[in-house]
């Protein structure tokens, strides 16, 4: 990871108040940020400002509470009100079809974690071993569409709540198996429950999967300088391509959209993306390499490729 070298005498805030969702996973993500800050700026103190978001409080369909931003609005508000200095977000939760709240910016994207999904089955079975009628706990339209296409004999049942809560529901028999993000399970130390890690080809991830972003107020230049050194250049390129793709596509919270950008070992950036119908019967695909294109242009190009295939009509025909 590239680290910024700080000059002697460079001004660094003495205290950084970090705001985040109050779920165990979100707080584990904050601890990662605090640990990385401590390496670069050992004298800086940090405090955690936990907030409960609309998405954490509402256990129903997210589209009923303006699904976009359901996990970020309260965090953004605390940052803008001056109650905190730095916000930690999962990029997959941050709406990409509209700008960040006025006066704020991303100062860094941390090195990307695992983008894959994991199957949790108490009996240790793999996805292909699950019998007809197995109830899969998930409320993700992305996962539901892909399972409908690849494993139509399985039944998806609504499952909301943080990862720990979903594991509790599984243990209580509310579903027979569960799909969760590998990165989240790693953050809360629960990889022990995983029965299979699914490849991106089997279960394509959401845009921004495995990426943590640090958000600051635009005028806090000292803080921006202090935390930007935590950023990973490859992750920045991937996040930029993915978020521009989603911005151009203008999906809504009920549209099954998946995709991921990847920087190869030789530095080449590619972006693969899909748009599905909710029943998985229609799947539009696009995959392009950047070549001479910058990440944002790559994201635009892949979105346009899907729009030419009919993505706009497909998305607009899904109720939301």
C-alpha positions in Angstrom: 0.0 0.0 0.0 1.3 3.5 -0.9 1.7 5.7 2.2 2.0 9.4 2.1 5.3 10.7 3.6 4.6 13.6 6.0 6.9 16.5 6.4 8.2 17.5 9.8 5.9 20.2 11.1 2.9 19.3 8.9 -0.2 20.2 10.9 -2.2 17.2 12.0 -5.4 17.4 14.1 -4.9 16.3 17.7 -8.3 14.6 17.9 -10.3 13.0 15.1 -13.9 12.1 15.9 -15.0 9.2 13.7 -18.7 8.7 13.0 -20.1 5.4 11.9 -23.2 3.2 12.1 -23.4 1.5 15.5 -23.6 -2.1 14.3 -20.8 -4.5 15.4 -19.5 -4.8 11.9 -19.5 -1.0 11.3 -17.6 -0.5 14.6 -15.1 -3.2 13.6 -14.5 -1.2 10.4 -13.9 1.9 12.5 -11.3 0.0 14.5 -9.5 -0.8 11.3 -9.4 2.9 10.5 -8.2 3.8 14.0 -5.4 1.2 13.8 -4.2 2.4 10.4 -4.3 6.0 11.6 -2.3 5.1 14.6 0.5 3.7 12.4 0.7 6.9 10.3 -0.1 9.4 13.1 0.8 7.8 16.4 0.1 11.0 18.4 -3.4 11.6 17.1 -6.2 10.6 19.4 -9.4 9.2 18.0 -13.0 9.0 19.3 -15.9 7.0 18.0 -19.3 8.6 17.4 -21.8 5.8 16.8 -25.2 6.6 15.2 -28.1 4.4 14.4 -29.3 4.8 10.8 -32.7 4.4 9.3 -31.6 1.2 7.6 -30.5 -0.3 10.9 -33.8 0.6 12.6 -36.1 -0.5 9.8 -36.4 -4.3 9.3 -38.8 -4.1 6.3 -38.3 -3.5 2.6 -35.7 -0.7 2.3 -37.5 0.8 -0.7 -40.3 1.8 1.8 -37.9 4.1 3.6 -36.0 5.6 0.6 -33.6 2.6 0.4 -30.8 4.8 -1.1 -29.0 6.4 1.7 -30.8 4.4 4.4 -27.4 3.5 5.9 -25.7 6.8 5.4 -28.1 9.7 6.0 -27.6 9.9 9.8 -23.8 9.5 9.4 -23.7 12.3 6.8 -25.8 14.5 9.1 -23.4 14.1 12.0 -20.5 15.0 9.8 -22.2 18.1 8.4 -23.4 19.2 11.9 -19.8 19.2 13.2 -20.6 16.4 15.6 -17.8 14.3 14.0 -14.8 15.0 11.8 -14.5 11.8 9.7 -17.1 9.3 8.5 -16.5 5.7 7.7 -18.7 4.2 5.0 -19.1 0.9 3.2 -19.0 2.1 -0.4 -21.7 -0.3 -1.4 -24.1 1.6 1.0 -23.3 5.1 -0.5 -25.7 6.1 -3.3 -23.8 6.7 -6.5 -26.6 8.2 -8.6 -26.4 11.5 -6.8 -23.4 13.5 -5.5 -22.2 13.2 -1.9 -23.8 15.8 0.4 -22.7 19.3 -0.5 -19.6 20.3 1.3 -18.2 16.7 1.8 -15.8 14.5 -0.1 -14.1 11.2 -0.1 -10.6 11.6 1.3 -9.5 8.0 0.8 -10.6 4.5 -0.2 -8.9 1.9 2.0 -7.3 -1.2 0.5 -10.2 -3.4 -0.8 -11.3 -6.5 1.2 -12.7 -9.7 -0.3 -15.6 -8.9 -2.7 -17.2 -12.4 -2.6 -20.3 -13.7 -0.9 -20.3 -16.7 1.4 -22.9 -19.4 2.0 -23.6 -20.3 5.6 -25.3 -23.7 6.0 -25.5 -25.4 9.4 -24.8 -28.7 7.9 -21.9 -27.5 5.9 -23.4 -28.0 2.4 -22.4 -26.1 -0.7 -24.8 -24.2 -2.8 -25.0 -26.9 -5.4 -25.7 -29.5 -2.6 -28.8 -27.7 -1.3 -32.0 -29.7 -1.9 -35.2 -28.4 -3.4 -37.1 -25.9 -1.3 -34.1 -24.9 0.9 -34.9 -21.5 2.4 -32.1 -19.0 1.7 -32.2 -16.0 4.0 -31.6 -12.8 2.0 -33.4 -9.6 1.2 -30.9 -8.6 -1.5 -32.5 -8.2 -4.9 -29.1 -8.8 -6.4 -28.7 -12.2 -4.7 -32.3 -13.2 -5.2 -32.1 -12.5 -9.0 -28.9 -14.5 -9.4 -30.1 -17.4 -7.3 -33.4 -17.5 -9.3 -31.3 -17.8 -12.5 -28.7 -20.4 -11.3 -30.6 -22.3 -8.6 -34.4 -21.9 -9.2 -35.2 -24.8 -6.9 -34.2 -22.7 -3.9 -36.5 -20.4 -2.0 -35.4 -16.9 -0.8 -37.0 -15.6 2.4 -36.7 -12.0 3.6 -33.8 -11.5 6.0 -32.8 -8.1 7.3 -30.6 -7.0 10.2 -26.8 -6.8 10.8 -24.7 -9.9 10.2 -24.8 -11.1 13.9 -28.6 -10.7 13.9 -29.0 -12.7 10.7 -26.8 -15.5 12.1 -29.1 -15.5 15.2 -32.2 -15.8 12.9 -30.6 -18.7 11.1 -29.8 -20.5 14.3 -33.5 -19.9 15.4 -34.6 -21.8 12.2 -36.0 -18.8 10.3 -34.1 -20.0 7.3 -32.1 -23.1 6.3 -29.1 -21.2 4.9 -27.8 -17.7 4.6 -25.8 -15.5 2.2 -23.4 -12.9 3.7 -20.4 -10.9 2.4 -17.1 -12.5 3.2 -15.6 -9.1 4.0 -18.2 -8.5 6.7 -17.7 -12.0 8.2 -14.0 -11.4 8.4 -14.5 -8.0 10.1 -16.6 -9.5 12.9 -14.4 -12.7 13.2 -17.1 -15.2 12.1 -15.5 -17.0 9.1 -16.0 -20.1 11.2 -19.6 -20.3 10.0 -18.8 -20.3 6.3 -19.6 -23.5 4.4 -18.7 -22.2 1.0 -17.2 -19.0 -0.5 -18.9 -18.3 -3.8 -16.9 -17.1 -6.8 -17.8 -13.7 -8.4 -18.9 -15.7 -11.4 -21.4 -17.7 -9.3 -22.6 -14.6 -7.3 -21.5 -11.3 -8.7 -21.0 -8.7 -5.9 -22.7 -5.3 -5.4 -21.0 -2.2 -6.7 -18.4 -1.1 -4.1 -18.2 -4.5 -2.4 -15.4 -4.7 0.2 -14.4 -1.0 0.1 -14.3 1.3 3.0 -14.4 5.1 2.3 -13.3 7.9 4.5 -15.5 11.0 4.1 -14.6 14.5 5.3 -15.9 18.0 5.1 -14.3 19.8 2.1 -12.9 22.6 4.1 -11.0 20.4 6.6 -7.8 20.4 4.7 -5.6 19.3 7.6 -7.7 16.3 8.2 -8.0 15.5 4.5 -4.2 15.5 4.3 -3.9 13.4 7.4 -6.2 10.6 6.3 -5.6 10.6 2.5 -2.4 8.6 3.1 -4.5 5.7 4.2 -5.9 5.4 0.6 -5.0 2.6 -1.8 -4.5 3.8 -5.4 -5.8 0.6 -7.0 -8.9 0.6 -4.8 -9.4 4.3 -5.7 -9.4 3.4 -9.4 -11.8 0.5 -8.9 -14.2 2.5 -6.8 -14.2 5.4 -9.3 -15.0 3.1 -12.2 -17.8 1.3 -10.3 -19.4 4.4 -8.9 -19.4 6.2 -12.2 -21.0 3.1 -13.8 -23.8 3.2 -11.2 -24.2 6.9 -11.6 -24.7 6.7 -15.4 -27.0 3.6 -15.1 -29.3 5.4 -12.5 -30.7 2.3 -11.0 -33.0 2.2 -8.0 -33.0 0.2 -4.8 -35.1 -2.6 -6.3 -33.0 -3.0 -9.4 -30.7 -6.1 -9.3 -27.4 -4.6 -10.4 -24.0 -6.2 -9.8 -20.5 -5.6 -10.9 -16.9 -5.1 -10.0 -13.7 -3.4 -11.3 -10.4 -5.1 -10.9 -6.8 -3.9 -11.3 -4.7 -6.7 -12.7 -1.1 -7.4 -11.7 0.2 -5.4 -14.7 -2.0 -2.4 -13.7 -4.7 -2.9 -16.2 -8.2 -1.9 -15.0 -11.3 -3.8 -16.1 -15.0 -3.6 -15.2 -17.5 -6.4 -15.4 -21.2 -5.6 -14.7 -24.7 -7.1 -15.0 -28.3 -5.9 -14.8 -31.0 -8.5 -14.1 -34.7 -8.8 -13.9 -35.9 -9.7 -10.4 -36.7 -13.2 -11.5 -33.3 -13.7 -13.1 -34.8 -14.6 -16.4 -33.1 -11.7 -18.2 -29.5 -10.9 -17.6 -27.6 -8.1 -19.4 -23.8 -8.4 -19.4 -20.9 -6.1 -20.2 -17.1 -6.4 -19.6 -14.5 -4.0 -20.8 -10.8 -3.2 -20.2 -9.8 0.4 -19.7 -7.0 0.6 -22.1 -6.4 4.3 -22.4 -9.6 5.2 -20.6 -9.5 6.7 -17.1 -11.6 4.8 -14.5 -14.6 7.2 -14.7 -14.7 6.9 -18.5 -14.5 3.1 -18.2 -17.5 3.1 -15.8 -19.4 5.3 -18.3 -18.5 3.0 -21.2 -19.7 -0.1 -19.4 -23.0 1.6 -18.4 -23.6 2.8 -22.0 -23.0 -0.8 -23.2 -25.7 -2.1 -20.9 -28.1 0.8 -21.8 -27.7 -0.1 -25.4 -28.8 -3.7 -24.5 -32.0 -2.3 -22.9 -31.0 -1.7 -19.3 -33.0 1.5 -19.0 -36.3 -0.2 -19.9 -35.5 -3.2 -17.7 -34.7 -1.0 -14.7 -37.7 1.3 -15.2 -40.1 -1.6 -15.5 -39.2 -2.8 -12.0 -41.6 -1.5 -9.3 -40.0 0.8 -6.7 
